[in-house]
Amino acid sequence: MNLDGGLAHARAPSCFVKCHLASSKVIFAAQVLADHIYWVWSGAQGTWSSPDRGVIARLAPGRGRVYQAGAMAIIEQSQAEEKPYGTFAPRRGLARIIAWTRRASDTFLGRKIAYALRRLGLRTLEGRPVDIESLGARMRLYPDGNVCEKRVLFTPQYFDTLERGLLAERLRDGFRFIDIGANIGAYSLFVAAKAGPSARILAVEPQPEVFARLSFNIAQNPFGTVKAVACALADKPGELTLFIDPTNRGESSVRILRSSVGTAVRVPAMTLLSLVQNEGYEWLDAIKLDVEGAEDLILEPFLRDAPESLWPGFIIIEDSRQRWQSDLPALLARSGYTLLAQTRLNLVYERKAKRG
């Protein structure tokens, strides 16, 4: 990588990355290459790095744009993301609606009222984002077209409440967490807000537009423990096609979506084991997988090839049993995992470490 005239260039055998620096608060980028070389922007440290070479360059914060070579997708900030946090603070009427929905009780009537108010709030927004705190972190949320952002904005008290509670109970010093299918960073930032400065968190998100939002959200917080990685995880490295549902941008998958209006982009991919090893992790405390039916493509080869010392003690996995091509619950049971909880959307597993 060389720096000249405000441009950062990274060259590798199969990729060229160009990042333009400007004056706003956020710079972000990550690149995963087919040959396992990948670049990650760490907003807290202000560095570009690769696992095999360490810190490549230390850059001043600025507006970041990353162009992935060949058929890979473009990662670029929207006009909204170029504006500083606080620009889209909720106005008085919307702020009241959000306060009411967040206070709604977890009862049938409470939810009915919250969802009715949420629909009203969405109409007042007319597609605009909202800058707000949620789950212990500052975020810019785009609730129109992403179910996750809609839930985190209006009703975070309903957002995977049991799963997050179980995860929070297991936090400790040096917590290692990988958020696979991180979306806009709800889980990653929730853990970062509670786990302390010694935690290490990887937020993995392949969908270019959503990755831009994730990176922006990470940069608005002082945690310094979250690293965003722009790639898909799969059963082998290379490139794959990611199918995106425009009605719910968080619902992207390497398997064909049920929606007939989805679009497709090419994204880089690597295995979970390669990611863990390249990051130098010696253990994993927890992982969350939400990749719309492709969870088996990630977890099965990892449990087959990774040493048991790297197996996570705690797993939250989207319940996609009707879409999995292998019997993942049986594999987890054979690997020593116990089903701890089952919710409407997820399965929660735990594996007690063997004592020597």
HELIX and SHEET records of a PDB file:
HELIX    1   1 ALA A   80  GLU A   82  5                                   3    
HELIX    2   2 ARG A   92  ARG A  103  1                                  12    
HELIX    3   3 PHE A  108  LEU A  125  1                                  18    
HELIX    4   4 VAL A  147  PHE A  154  1                                   8    
HELIX    5   5 PRO A  156  TYR A  158  5                                   3    
HELIX    6   6 THR A  161  GLU A  169  1                                   9    
HELIX    7   7 ALA A  186  ALA A  195  1                                  10    
HELIX    8   8 PRO A  208  ALA A  219  1                                  12    
HELIX    9   9 LEU A  272  ASN A  278  1                                   7    
HELIX   10  10 GLU A  295  ASP A  305  1                                  11    
HELIX   11  11 GLU A  308  LEU A  310  5                                   3    
HELIX   12  12 LEU A  328  ARG A  334  1                                   7    
SHEET    1   A 3 ASN A   2  ASP A   4  0                                        
SHEET    2   A 3 LEU A   7  ALA A  12 -1                                        
SHEET    3   A 3 CYS A  15  HIS A  20 -1                                        
SHEET    1   B 4 ALA A  30  VAL A  32  0                                        
SHEET    2   B 4 TYR A  38  SER A  42 -1                                        
SHEET    3   B 4 THR A  47  SER A  50 -1                                        
SHEET    4   B 4 GLY A  54  ARG A  58 -1                                        
SHEET    1   C 2 ARG A  65  TYR A  67  0                                        
SHEET    2   C 2 ILE A  74  GLU A  76 -1                                        
SHEET    1   D 2 VAL A 130  SER A 134  0                                        
SHEET    2   D 2 ALA A 137  LEU A 141 -1                                        
SHEET    1   E 7 VAL A 226  VAL A 229  0                                        
SHEET    2   E 7 ARG A 200  VAL A 204  1                                        
SHEET    3   E 7 ARG A 176  ILE A 180  1                                        
SHEET    4   E 7 ALA A 286  LEU A 289  1                                        
SHEET    5   E 7 PHE A 314  GLU A 318  1                                        
SHEET    6   E 7 ASN A 346  GLU A 350 -1                                        
SHEET    7   E 7 THR A 338  GLN A 342 -1                                        
SHEET    1   F 4 ALA A 232  LEU A 233  0                                        
SHEET    2   F 4 THR A 263  MET A 270  1                                        
SHEET    3   F 4 GLY A 238  ILE A 244 -1                                        
SHEET    4   F 4 SER A 252  SER A 253 -1                                        
END                                                                             
